[in-house]
């Protein structure tokens, strides 16, 4: 995307069934995911090596995500700009009865080509709306890695920091970061 192109609001969609996560969609998602990870994003799956990664490295994790999609348990929210995938995230309902009124937001990411264009903000607003209106959730939670400015982004979107796990994330030897716990009342 060049600076002289007109940017329109992202188109927001969701997938809540495994069969709707087509091979093409999965390919686009893993391409975006790899670009975000390789740019320093904090969304490396537990069974993946540290960056750099390739989209094929992420295919097993994407297959697990796709297999778990369901309208009441796990939804994949996507943003496109000009027909290209600009970002995506997961919205998951907690399963234990004590916390079934809560949801968890995971893998929030904006493709590096679309950063600074409001894609992440649009996804966060959409997640709150879907969680409240379609899934009947009352609260969302997420965790963010300190040192990337993500806590400021989430605060601007209405989220509240509710705690930290100091030094919980080791990005590299000698580079430990806090994991920031955040909440959004719906």
Rosetta blueprint (number, residue, H / E / L):
1 X L
2 X L
3 X L
4 X L
5 X L
6 X L
7 X L
8 X L
9 X L
10 X L
11 X E
12 X E
13 X E
14 X E
15 X E
16 X L
17 X L
18 X H
19 X H
20 X H
21 X L
22 X L
23 X H
24 X H
25 X H
26 X H
27 X H
28 X H
29 X H
30 X H
31 X H
32 X H
33 X H
34 X H
35 X H
36 X H
37 X H
38 X H
39 X L
40 X L
41 X L
42 X L
43 X L
44 X L
45 X L
46 X L
47 X L
48 X L
49 X L
50 X L
51 X L
52 X L
53 X L
54 X L
55 X H
56 X H
57 X H
58 X H
59 X H
60 X H
61 X H
62 X H
63 X H
64 X H
65 X H
66 X H
67 X H
68 X H
69 X L
70 X E
71 X L
72 X L
73 X L
74 X E
75 X E
76 X E
77 X E
78 X E
79 X E
80 X E
81 X E
82 X L
83 X L
84 X E
85 X E
86 X E
87 X E
88 X E
89 X E
90 X E
91 X E
92 X E
93 X E
94 X L
95 X L
96 X L
97 X H
98 X H
99 X H
100 X L
101 X L
102 X E
103 X E
104 X E
105 X E
106 X E
107 X E
108 X E
109 X E
110 X E
111 X L
112 X H
113 X H
114 X H
115 X L
116 X L
117 X L
118 X L
119 X H
120 X H
121 X H
122 X H
123 X H
124 X H
125 X H
126 X H
127 X H
128 X H
129 X H
130 X H
131 X H
132 X H
133 X H
134 X H
135 X L
136 X L
137 X L
138 X L
139 X E
140 X E
141 X E
142 X E
143 X E
144 X E
145 X E
146 X L
147 X L
148 X L
149 X L
150 X H
151 X H
152 X H
153 X H
154 X H
155 X H
156 X H
157 X L
158 X L
159 X L
160 X E
161 X E
162 X E
163 X E
164 X E
165 X E
166 X E
167 X E
168 X E
169 X E
170 X E
171 X E
172 X E
173 X L
174 X L
175 X E
176 X E
177 X E
178 X E
179 X E
180 X E
181 X E
182 X E
183 X E
184 X E
185 X E
186 X L
